[in-house]
Amino acid sequence: MSDADPEYQITLVSRGMEVTIPCRASEFILQAALDAGIELPYSCLQGWCVTCAGRLLSGEVDQSASLRYYPEDAKAKFTLLCTARPLSDVRVETHKKEAMQKHRVAHKLPVPLG
């Protein structure tokens, strides 16, 4: 790790539990969680299907690797963990697939089936 690839603390909040893991700026949050032995839902690993959706409680992420992520998603604080890289320490509520699907329907955005 170098100054060019800082490490951030990622706090995953789900079902009344919290766990904090390290994640480098170059690393996807989902991969850091899986490497730490934390099971999270995911499917496409491309930022397309919203299975891995979370909601940012604090912090910032880079979603530029996502195939389907919209300004409305960012404004509502949704994140796709499979393609989210931390830009700061992050606190995120996981397991938000259904909430993100409803958000997308309400904003007339594409919603993956399934």
A tleap script that builds the chain and sets N, CA, C and O, in Angstrom:
source leaprc.protein.ff14SB
mol = sequence {
  NMET SER ASP ALA ASP PRO GLU TYR GLN ILE
  THR LEU VAL SER ARG GLY MET GLU VAL THR
  ILE PRO CYS ARG ALA SER GLU PHE ILE LEU
  GLN ALA ALA LEU ASP ALA GLY ILE GLU LEU
  PRO TYR SER CYS LEU GLN GLY TRP CYS VAL
  THR CYS ALA GLY ARG LEU LEU SER GLY GLU
  VAL ASP GLN SER ALA SER LEU ARG TYR TYR
  PRO GLU ASP ALA LYS ALA LYS PHE THR LEU
  LEU CYS THR ALA ARG PRO LEU SER ASP VAL
  ARG VAL GLU THR HIE LYS LYS GLU ALA MET
  GLN LYS HIE ARG VAL ALA HIE LYS LEU PRO
  VAL PRO LEU CGLY
}
set mol.1.N position { 0.843 -1.173 0.000 }
set mol.1.CA position { 0.000 0.000 0.000 }
set mol.1.C position { 0.890 1.238 0.000 }
set mol.1.O position { 1.918 1.274 0.676 }
set mol.2.N position { 0.488 2.249 -0.762 }
set mol.2.CA position { 1.227 3.498 -0.813 }
set mol.2.C position { 0.256 4.654 -0.636 }
set mol.2.O position { -0.958 4.467 -0.564 }
set mol.3.N position { 0.823 5.857 -0.567 }
set mol.3.CA position { -0.031 7.037 -0.479 }
set mol.3.C position { -0.930 7.148 -1.696 }
set mol.3.O position { -2.006 7.742 -1.623 }
set mol.4.N position { -0.498 6.582 -2.817 }
set mol.4.CA position { -1.291 6.617 -4.038 }
set mol.4.C position { -2.475 5.650 -3.970 }
set mol.4.O position { -3.404 5.751 -4.772 }
set mol.5.N position { -2.446 4.729 -3.031 }
set mol.5.CA position { -3.525 3.755 -2.861 }
set mol.5.C position { -3.887 3.683 -1.377 }
set mol.5.O position { -3.602 2.687 -0.711 }
set mol.6.N position { -4.521 4.747 -0.861 }
set mol.6.CA position { -4.816 4.773 0.577 }
set mol.6.C position { -5.806 3.685 0.988 }
set mol.6.O position { -6.571 3.165 0.176 }
set mol.7.N position { -5.761 3.369 2.258 }
set mol.7.CA position { -6.680 2.381 2.828 }
set mol.7.C position { -7.718 3.121 3.670 }
set mol.7.O position { -7.386 3.999 4.466 }
set mol.8.N position { -8.977 2.747 3.474 }
set mol.8.CA position { -10.087 3.347 4.213 }
set mol.8.C position { -10.769 2.298 5.065 }
set mol.8.O position { -10.613 1.098 4.838 }
set mol.9.N position { -11.521 2.754 6.039 }
set mol.9.CA position { -12.307 1.869 6.891 }
set mol.9.C position { -13.742 1.855 6.366 }
set mol.9.O position { -14.367 2.905 6.214 }
set mol.10.N position { -14.251 0.665 6.094 }
set mol.10.CA position { -15.600 0.485 5.570 }
set mol.10.C position { -16.433 -0.196 6.650 }
set mol.10.O position { -16.116 -1.308 7.072 }
set mol.11.N position { -17.482 0.459 7.091 }
set mol.11.CA position { -18.379 -0.124 8.086 }
set mol.11.C position { -19.636 -0.582 7.370 }
set mol.11.O position { -20.357 0.216 6.771 }
set mol.12.N position { -19.884 -1.882 7.444 }
set mol.12.CA position { -21.062 -2.502 6.826 }
set mol.12.C position { -22.110 -2.689 7.907 }
set mol.12.O position { -21.848 -3.315 8.934 }
set mol.13.N position { -23.294 -2.149 7.675 }
set mol.13.CA position { -24.387 -2.200 8.631 }
set mol.13.C position { -25.500 -3.051 8.027 }
set mol.13.O position { -25.953 -2.795 6.912 }
set mol.14.N position { -25.934 -4.065 8.772 }
set mol.14.CA position { -26.981 -4.940 8.254 }
set mol.14.C position { -27.672 -5.673 9.385 }
set mol.14.O position { -27.027 -6.289 10.234 }
set mol.15.N position { -28.985 -5.598 9.385 }
set mol.15.CA position { -29.800 -6.382 10.316 }
set mol.15.C position { -29.319 -6.256 11.760 }
set mol.15.O position { -29.181 -7.255 12.467 }
set mol.16.N position { -29.067 -5.018 12.190 }
set mol.16.CA position { -28.675 -4.773 13.570 }
set mol.16.C position { -27.239 -5.102 13.904 }
set mol.16.O position { -26.844 -5.013 15.067 }
set mol.17.N position { -26.448 -5.479 12.920 }
set mol.17.CA position { -25.045 -5.808 13.160 }
set mol.17.C position { -24.165 -4.844 12.371 }
set mol.17.O position { -24.578 -4.306 11.343 }
set mol.18.N position { -22.953 -4.635 12.863 }
set mol.18.CA position { -21.977 -3.796 12.171 }
set mol.18.C position { -20.631 -4.492 12.180 }
set mol.18.O position { -20.256 -5.144 13.155 }
set mol.19.N position { -19.914 -4.343 11.083 }
set mol.19.CA position { -18.551 -4.845 11.003 }
set mol.19.C position { -17.749 -3.826 10.203 }
set mol.19.O position { -18.246 -3.262 9.228 }
set mol.20.N position { -16.515 -3.594 10.618 }
set mol.20.CA position { -15.644 -2.653 9.922 }
set mol.20.C position { -14.461 -3.411 9.346 }
set mol.20.O position { -13.822 -4.214 10.026 }
set mol.21.N position { -14.186 -3.138 8.081 }
set mol.21.CA position { -13.097 -3.792 7.361 }
set mol.21.C position { -12.240 -2.739 6.662 }
set mol.21.O position { -12.715 -1.638 6.385 }
set mol.22.N position { -10.995 -3.066 6.379 }
set mol.22.CA position { -10.173 -2.152 5.574 }
set mol.22.C position { -10.448 -2.378 4.090 }
set mol.22.O position { -10.789 -3.482 3.666 }
set mol.23.N position { -10.292 -1.313 3.316 }
set mol.23.CA position { -10.471 -1.406 1.862 }
set mol.23.C position { -9.589 -0.350 1.215 }
set mol.23.O position { -9.685 0.834 1.540 }
set mol.24.N position { -8.738 -0.778 0.306 }
set mol.24.CA position { -7.892 0.164 -0.421 }
set mol.24.C position { -8.729 0.946 -1.442 }
set mol.24.O position { -9.771 0.474 -1.898 }
set mol.25.N position { -8.262 2.134 -1.788 }
set mol.25.CA position { -8.971 2.981 -2.751 }
set mol.25.C position { -9.101 2.298 -4.119 }
set mol.25.O position { -10.039 2.583 -4.863 }
set mol.26.N position { -8.182 1.413 -4.450 }
set mol.26.CA position { -8.207 0.719 -5.738 }
set mol.26.C position { -9.092 -0.529 -5.727 }
set mol.26.O position { -9.255 -1.182 -6.758 }
set mol.27.N position { -9.653 -0.856 -4.590 }
set mol.27.CA position { -10.376 -2.114 -4.396 }
set mol.27.C position { -11.890 -1.862 -4.345 }
set mol.27.O position { -12.338 -0.838 -3.827 }
set mol.28.N position { -12.657 -2.788 -4.877 }
set mol.28.CA position { -14.109 -2.706 -4.760 }
set mol.28.C position { -14.521 -3.130 -3.348 }
set mol.28.O position { -13.956 -4.067 -2.782 }
set mol.29.N position { -15.489 -2.446 -2.801 }
set mol.29.CA position { -15.930 -2.720 -1.430 }
set mol.29.C position { -16.434 -4.148 -1.291 }
set mol.29.O position { -16.130 -4.808 -0.298 }
set mol.30.N position { -17.194 -4.640 -2.259 }
set mol.30.CA position { -17.691 -6.021 -2.175 }
set mol.30.C position { -16.533 -7.003 -2.081 }
set mol.30.O position { -16.575 -7.926 -1.268 }
set mol.31.N position { -15.505 -6.822 -2.893 }
set mol.31.CA position { -14.370 -7.754 -2.868 }
set mol.31.C position { -13.660 -7.706 -1.527 }
set mol.31.O position { -13.248 -8.744 -1.010 }
set mol.32.N position { -13.510 -6.515 -0.953 }
set mol.32.CA position { -12.881 -6.402 0.371 }
set mol.32.C position { -13.701 -7.149 1.412 }
set mol.32.O position { -13.142 -7.804 2.292 }
set mol.33.N position { -15.022 -7.056 1.316 }
set mol.33.CA position { -15.902 -7.767 2.259 }
set mol.33.C position { -15.765 -9.276 2.083 }
set mol.33.O position { -15.633 -10.007 3.065 }
set mol.34.N position { -15.795 -9.737 0.848 }
set mol.34.CA position { -15.663 -11.175 0.598 }
set mol.34.C position { -14.305 -11.689 1.080 }
set mol.34.O position { -14.220 -12.769 1.663 }
set mol.35.N position { -13.249 -10.919 0.838 }
set mol.35.CA position { -11.906 -11.306 1.294 }
set mol.35.C position { -11.836 -11.390 2.818 }
set mol.35.O position { -11.042 -12.156 3.365 }
set mol.36.N position { -12.672 -10.597 3.504 }
set mol.36.CA position { -12.709 -10.600 4.972 }
set mol.36.C position { -13.653 -11.676 5.516 }
set mol.36.O position { -13.845 -11.776 6.728 }
set mol.37.N position { -14.246 -12.484 4.620 }
set mol.37.CA position { -15.132 -13.559 5.041 }
set mol.37.C position { -16.560 -13.125 5.307 }
set mol.37.O position { -17.315 -13.848 5.957 }
set mol.38.N position { -16.938 -11.967 4.820 }
set mol.38.CA position { -18.300 -11.453 5.011 }
set mol.38.C position { -19.126 -11.798 3.783 }
set mol.38.O position { -18.755 -11.460 2.659 }
set mol.39.N position { -20.223 -12.459 4.001 }
set mol.39.CA position { -21.103 -12.841 2.900 }
set mol.39.C position { -22.107 -11.728 2.641 }
set mol.39.O position { -22.868 -11.336 3.526 }
set mol.40.N position { -22.093 -11.230 1.420 }
set mol.40.CA position { -23.046 -10.221 0.979 }
set mol.40.C position { -23.676 -10.689 -0.328 }
set mol.40.O position { -23.060 -11.445 -1.080 }
set mol.41.N position { -24.898 -10.244 -0.601 }
set mol.41.CA position { -25.522 -10.641 -1.863 }
set mol.41.C position { -24.852 -9.953 -3.055 }
set mol.41.O position { -24.498 -8.775 -2.990 }
set mol.42.N position { -24.687 -10.703 -4.132 }
set mol.42.CA position { -24.178 -10.148 -5.389 }
set mol.42.C position { -24.490 -11.126 -6.501 }
set mol.42.O position { -24.796 -12.292 -6.252 }
set mol.43.N position { -24.410 -10.637 -7.739 }
set mol.43.CA position { -24.653 -11.506 -8.872 }
set mol.43.C position { -23.741 -11.147 -10.052 }
set mol.43.O position { -22.841 -11.915 -10.393 }
set mol.44.N position { -23.966 -9.996 -10.668 }
set mol.44.CA position { -23.304 -9.706 -11.948 }
set mol.44.C position { -21.857 -9.221 -11.836 }
set mol.44.O position { -21.075 -9.417 -12.767 }
set mol.45.N position { -21.491 -8.601 -10.734 }
set mol.45.CA position { -20.155 -8.026 -10.520 }
set mol.45.C position { -19.796 -6.957 -11.555 }
set mol.45.O position { -18.619 -6.733 -11.838 }
set mol.46.N position { -20.812 -6.301 -12.118 }
set mol.46.CA position { -20.584 -5.285 -13.136 }
set mol.46.C position { -21.321 -3.975 -12.861 }
set mol.46.O position { -21.264 -3.055 -13.677 }
set mol.47.N position { -22.014 -3.878 -11.720 }
set mol.47.CA position { -22.780 -2.676 -11.457 }
set mol.47.C position { -23.989 -2.547 -12.359 }
set mol.47.O position { -24.305 -1.467 -12.858 }
set mol.48.N position { -24.650 -3.656 -12.554 }
set mol.48.CA position { -25.778 -3.710 -13.488 }
set mol.48.C position { -27.050 -4.181 -12.802 }
set mol.48.O position { -28.103 -3.569 -12.979 }
set mol.49.N position { -26.978 -5.253 -12.024 }
set mol.49.CA position { -28.186 -5.962 -11.573 }
set mol.49.C position { -28.789 -5.449 -10.261 }
set mol.49.O position { -29.924 -5.820 -9.963 }
set mol.50.N position { -28.141 -4.659 -9.493 }
set mol.50.CA position { -28.513 -4.084 -8.195 }
set mol.50.C position { -28.637 -5.094 -7.055 }
set mol.50.O position { -29.105 -4.725 -5.978 }
set mol.51.N position { -28.242 -6.342 -7.245 }
set mol.51.CA position { -28.293 -7.344 -6.180 }
set mol.51.C position { -27.441 -6.914 -4.981 }
set mol.51.O position { -27.800 -7.187 -3.836 }
set mol.52.N position { -26.335 -6.256 -5.239 }
set mol.52.CA position { -25.396 -5.861 -4.181 }
set mol.52.C position { -25.683 -4.467 -3.619 }
set mol.52.O position { -24.850 -3.920 -2.896 }
set mol.53.N position { -26.819 -3.891 -3.928 }
set mol.53.CA position { -27.115 -2.505 -3.554 }
set mol.53.C position { -26.999 -2.252 -2.061 }
set mol.53.O position { -27.380 -3.077 -1.230 }
set mol.54.N position { -26.466 -1.099 -1.757 }
set mol.54.CA position { -26.395 -0.597 -0.398 }
set mol.54.C position { -26.812 0.856 -0.391 }
set mol.54.O position { -27.031 1.454 -1.445 }
set mol.55.N position { -26.922 1.422 0.799 }
set mol.55.CA position { -27.227 2.853 0.923 }
set mol.55.C position { -26.162 3.488 1.803 }
set mol.55.O position { -25.936 3.065 2.936 }
set mol.56.N position { -25.520 4.502 1.265 }
set mol.56.CA position { -24.466 5.201 1.998 }
set mol.56.C position { -25.054 5.964 3.175 }
set mol.56.O position { -25.977 6.764 3.018 }
set mol.57.N position { -24.512 5.707 4.341 }
set mol.57.CA position { -24.888 6.450 5.541 }
set mol.57.C position { -23.903 7.592 5.761 }
set mol.57.O position { -24.264 8.636 6.305 }
set mol.58.N position { -22.659 7.389 5.335 }
set mol.58.CA position { -21.650 8.443 5.354 }
set mol.58.C position { -20.503 8.033 4.446 }
set mol.58.O position { -20.312 6.852 4.156 }
set mol.59.N position { -19.749 9.020 4.006 }
set mol.59.CA position { -18.610 8.754 3.145 }
set mol.59.C position { -18.949 8.895 1.678 }
set mol.59.O position { -20.088 9.172 1.301 }
set mol.60.N position { -17.922 8.695 0.856 }
set mol.60.CA position { -18.064 8.829 -0.590 }
set mol.60.C position { -17.438 7.636 -1.297 }
set mol.60.O position { -16.447 7.067 -0.839 }
set mol.61.N position { -18.042 7.272 -2.430 }
set mol.61.CA position { -17.516 6.182 -3.247 }
set mol.61.C position { -17.422 6.623 -4.701 }
set mol.61.O position { -18.100 7.555 -5.133 }
set mol.62.N position { -16.576 5.938 -5.433 }
set mol.62.CA position { -16.434 6.118 -6.876 }
set mol.62.C position { -17.206 4.990 -7.543 }
set mol.62.O position { -16.873 3.821 -7.351 }
set mol.63.N position { -18.218 5.313 -8.314 }
set mol.63.CA position { -19.037 4.310 -9.016 }
set mol.63.C position { -18.728 4.258 -10.500 }
set mol.63.O position { -19.515 3.702 -11.266 }
set mol.64.N position { -17.606 4.821 -10.932 }
set mol.64.CA position { -17.319 4.924 -12.365 }
set mol.64.C position { -17.174 3.573 -13.062 }
set mol.64.O position { -17.262 3.511 -14.288 }
set mol.65.N position { -16.956 2.502 -12.323 }
set mol.65.CA position { -16.840 1.172 -12.938 }
set mol.65.C position { -18.203 0.519 -13.170 }
set mol.65.O position { -18.275 -0.552 -13.774 }
set mol.66.N position { -19.268 1.137 -12.707 }
set mol.66.CA position { -20.613 0.562 -12.839 }
set mol.66.C position { -21.126 0.702 -14.269 }
set mol.66.O position { -20.966 1.750 -14.893 }
set mol.67.N position { -21.736 -0.349 -14.776 }
set mol.67.CA position { -22.320 -0.300 -16.113 }
set mol.67.C position { -23.656 0.450 -16.132 }
set mol.67.O position { -24.031 1.032 -17.150 }
set mol.68.N position { -24.368 0.431 -15.004 }
set mol.68.CA position { -25.683 1.086 -14.972 }
set mol.68.C position { -25.877 1.726 -13.601 }
set mol.68.O position { -26.385 1.105 -12.667 }
set mol.69.N position { -25.463 2.976 -13.510 }
set mol.69.CA position { -25.598 3.751 -12.279 }
set mol.69.C position { -25.926 5.169 -12.699 }
set mol.69.O position { -25.283 5.722 -13.590 }
set mol.70.N position { -26.929 5.761 -12.058 }
set mol.70.CA position { -27.473 7.034 -12.504 }
set mol.70.C position { -27.288 8.132 -11.460 }
set mol.70.O position { -27.158 7.841 -10.271 }
set mol.71.N position { -27.275 9.387 -11.894 }
set mol.71.CA position { -27.183 10.500 -10.950 }
set mol.71.C position { -28.273 10.444 -9.869 }
set mol.71.O position { -28.038 10.827 -8.723 }
set mol.72.N position { -29.451 9.969 -10.240 }
set mol.72.CA position { -30.541 9.837 -9.266 }
set mol.72.C position { -30.200 8.816 -8.184 }
set mol.72.O position { -30.594 8.980 -7.029 }
set mol.73.N position { -29.475 7.769 -8.550 }
set mol.73.CA position { -29.029 6.766 -7.570 }
set mol.73.C position { -28.079 7.415 -6.563 }
set mol.73.O position { -28.204 7.214 -5.355 }
set mol.74.N position { -27.136 8.189 -7.076 }
set mol.74.CA position { -26.166 8.856 -6.203 }
set mol.74.C position { -26.866 9.861 -5.289 }
set mol.74.O position { -26.555 9.950 -4.101 }
set mol.75.N position { -27.801 10.605 -5.841 }
set mol.75.CA position { -28.520 11.607 -5.046 }
set mol.75.C position { -29.293 10.954 -3.899 }
set mol.75.O position { -29.418 11.531 -2.819 }
set mol.76.N position { -29.815 9.739 -4.142 }
set mol.76.CA position { -30.558 8.990 -3.115 }
set mol.76.C position { -29.630 8.179 -2.212 }
set mol.76.O position { -30.097 7.450 -1.337 }
set mol.77.N position { -28.307 8.305 -2.424 }
set mol.77.CA position { -27.277 7.652 -1.608 }
set mol.77.C position { -27.198 6.145 -1.815 }
set mol.77.O position { -26.676 5.436 -0.955 }
set mol.78.N position { -27.707 5.644 -2.937 }
set mol.78.CA position { -27.549 4.221 -3.232 }
set mol.78.C position { -26.152 3.985 -3.785 }
set mol.78.O position { -25.565 4.862 -4.418 }
set mol.79.N position { -25.631 2.797 -3.541 }
set mol.79.CA position { -24.336 2.393 -4.066 }
set mol.79.C position { -24.413 0.936 -4.497 }
set mol.79.O position { -25.156 0.144 -3.918 }
set mol.80.N position { -23.651 0.597 -5.501 }
set mol.80.CA position { -23.526 -0.795 -5.948 }
set mol.80.C position { -22.162 -1.268 -5.466 }
set mol.80.O position { -21.129 -0.886 -6.016 }
set mol.81.N position { -22.172 -2.097 -4.441 }
set mol.81.CA position { -20.941 -2.471 -3.747 }
set mol.81.C position { -19.954 -3.220 -4.629 }
set mol.81.O position { -18.749 -3.178 -4.378 }
set mol.82.N position { -20.440 -3.902 -5.655 }
set mol.82.CA position { -19.534 -4.677 -6.511 }
set mol.82.C position { -18.631 -3.778 -7.345 }
set mol.82.O position { -17.574 -4.216 -7.800 }
set mol.83.N position { -19.035 -2.527 -7.551 }
set mol.83.CA position { -18.245 -1.617 -8.373 }
set mol.83.C position { -17.980 -0.288 -7.657 }
set mol.83.O position { -17.644 0.707 -8.299 }
set mol.84.N position { -18.129 -0.275 -6.348 }
set mol.84.CA position { -17.877 0.935 -5.557 }
set mol.84.C position { -16.471 0.874 -4.965 }
set mol.84.O position { -16.111 -0.078 -4.273 }
set mol.85.N position { -15.689 1.913 -5.253 }
set mol.85.CA position { -14.370 2.062 -4.637 }
set mol.85.C position { -14.453 3.216 -3.644 }
set mol.85.O position { -15.030 4.255 -3.962 }
set mol.86.N position { -13.890 3.055 -2.450 }
set mol.86.CA position { -13.995 4.127 -1.457 }
set mol.86.C position { -13.128 5.342 -1.801 }
set mol.86.O position { -12.009 5.220 -2.298 }
set mol.87.N position { -13.687 6.501 -1.518 }
set mol.87.CA position { -12.947 7.759 -1.639 }
set mol.87.C position { -12.677 8.352 -0.262 }
set mol.87.O position { -12.008 9.376 -0.127 }
set mol.88.N position { -13.216 7.681 0.763 }
set mol.88.CA position { -13.077 8.103 2.159 }
set mol.88.C position { -13.477 6.912 3.016 }
set mol.88.O position { -13.833 5.858 2.490 }
set mol.89.N position { -13.422 7.073 4.328 }
set mol.89.CA position { -14.048 6.072 5.193 }
set mol.89.C position { -15.531 6.067 4.838 }
set mol.89.O position { -16.114 7.113 4.552 }
set mol.90.N position { -16.133 4.883 4.859 }
set mol.90.CA position { -17.515 4.726 4.419 }
set mol.90.C position { -18.306 3.932 5.448 }
set mol.90.O position { -17.806 2.977 6.043 }
set mol.91.N position { -19.530 4.342 5.638 }
set mol.91.CA position { -20.499 3.587 6.439 }
set mol.91.C position { -21.681 3.329 5.500 }
set mol.91.O position { -22.271 4.266 4.961 }
set mol.92.N position { -22.020 2.052 5.311 }
set mol.92.CA position { -23.040 1.707 4.323 }
set mol.92.C position { -23.980 0.639 4.874 }
set mol.92.O position { -23.549 -0.328 5.502 }
set mol.93.N position { -25.258 0.834 4.627 }
set mol.93.CA position { -26.260 -0.177 4.969 }
set mol.93.C position { -26.361 -1.125 3.781 }
set mol.93.O position { -26.590 -0.691 2.652 }
set mol.94.N position { -26.191 -2.408 4.034 }
set mol.94.CA position { -26.210 -3.412 2.959 }
set mol.94.C position { -27.617 -3.973 2.775 }
set mol.94.O position { -28.545 -3.591 3.488 }
set mol.95.N position { -27.767 -4.880 1.816 }
set mol.95.CA position { -29.024 -5.578 1.544 }
set mol.95.C position { -30.151 -4.599 1.167 }
set mol.95.O position { -31.247 -4.663 1.724 }
set mol.96.N position { -29.872 -3.695 0.218 }
set mol.96.CA position { -30.857 -2.682 -0.171 }
set mol.96.C position { -31.368 -2.878 -1.597 }
set mol.96.O position { -31.799 -1.920 -2.239 }
set mol.97.N position { -31.322 -4.108 -2.092 }
set mol.97.CA position { -31.769 -4.390 -3.462 }
set mol.97.C position { -33.207 -3.931 -3.695 }
set mol.97.O position { -33.478 -3.211 -4.655 }
set mol.98.N position { -34.129 -4.342 -2.824 }
set mol.98.CA position { -35.536 -3.991 -3.030 }
set mol.98.C position { -35.753 -2.484 -2.954 }
set mol.98.O position { -36.520 -1.926 -3.740 }
set mol.99.N position { -35.092 -1.831 -2.025 }
set mol.99.CA position { -35.234 -0.378 -1.908 }
set mol.99.C position { -34.714 0.320 -3.162 }
set mol.99.O position { -35.311 1.292 -3.624 }
set mol.100.N position { -33.611 -0.171 -3.710 }
set mol.100.CA position { -33.072 0.452 -4.918 }
set mol.100.C position { -33.968 0.181 -6.120 }
set mol.100.O position { -34.136 1.050 -6.975 }
set mol.101.N position { -34.541 -1.011 -6.191 }
set mol.101.CA position { -35.477 -1.305 -7.274 }
set mol.101.C position { -36.674 -0.351 -7.208 }
set mol.101.O position { -37.083 0.193 -8.235 }
set mol.102.N position { -37.235 -0.142 -6.025 }
set mol.102.CA position { -38.375 0.777 -5.862 }
set mol.102.C position { -37.978 2.201 -6.233 }
set mol.102.O position { -38.745 2.917 -6.875 }
set mol.103.N position { -36.795 2.602 -5.833 }
set mol.103.CA position { -36.274 3.926 -6.195 }
set mol.103.C position { -36.209 4.067 -7.713 }
set mol.103.O position { -36.632 5.081 -8.268 }
set mol.104.N position { -35.682 3.056 -8.370 }
set mol.104.CA position { -35.551 3.119 -9.826 }
set mol.104.C position { -36.923 3.186 -10.506 }
set mol.104.O position { -37.105 3.944 -11.459 }
set mol.105.N position { -37.872 2.410 -10.030 }
set mol.105.CA position { -39.227 2.457 -10.593 }
set mol.105.C position { -39.802 3.861 -10.417 }
set mol.105.O position { -40.356 4.423 -11.362 }
set mol.106.N position { -39.679 4.427 -9.228 }
set mol.106.CA position { -40.218 5.750 -8.941 }
set mol.106.C position { -39.603 6.835 -9.802 }
set mol.106.O position { -40.243 7.849 -10.080 }
set mol.107.N position { -38.365 6.631 -10.228 }
set mol.107.CA position { -37.669 7.630 -11.060 }
set mol.107.C position { -37.620 7.243 -12.532 }
set mol.107.O position { -36.885 7.837 -13.320 }
set mol.108.N position { -38.419 6.234 -12.891 }
set mol.108.CA position { -38.511 5.781 -14.288 }
set mol.108.C position { -37.143 5.438 -14.888 }
set mol.108.O position { -36.835 5.776 -16.031 }
set mol.109.N position { -36.346 4.763 -14.081 }
set mol.109.CA position { -35.035 4.281 -14.503 }
set mol.109.C position { -35.107 2.785 -14.770 }
set mol.109.O position { -35.996 2.115 -14.244 }
set mol.110.N position { -34.205 2.247 -15.567 }
set mol.110.CA position { -34.204 0.799 -15.808 }
set mol.110.C position { -34.050 0.002 -14.513 }
set mol.110.O position { -33.227 0.323 -13.655 }
set mol.111.N position { -34.859 -1.037 -14.400 }
set mol.111.CA position { -34.824 -1.916 -13.234 }
set mol.111.C position { -34.594 -3.340 -13.721 }
set mol.111.O position { -35.423 -3.885 -14.450 }
set mol.112.N position { -33.481 -3.948 -13.330 }
set mol.112.CA position { -33.230 -5.322 -13.745 }
set mol.112.C position { -34.303 -6.259 -13.194 }
set mol.112.O position { -34.801 -6.062 -12.085 }
set mol.113.N position { -34.646 -7.256 -13.959 }
set mol.113.CA position { -35.597 -8.266 -13.504 }
set mol.113.C position { -34.888 -9.228 -12.567 }
set mol.113.O position { -33.685 -9.461 -12.686 }
set mol.114.N position { -35.649 -9.781 -11.634 }
set mol.114.CA position { -35.066 -10.784 -10.750 }
set mol.114.C position { -34.804 -10.307 -9.365 }
set mol.114.O position { -34.313 -11.070 -8.533 }
savepdb mol mol.pdb
quit
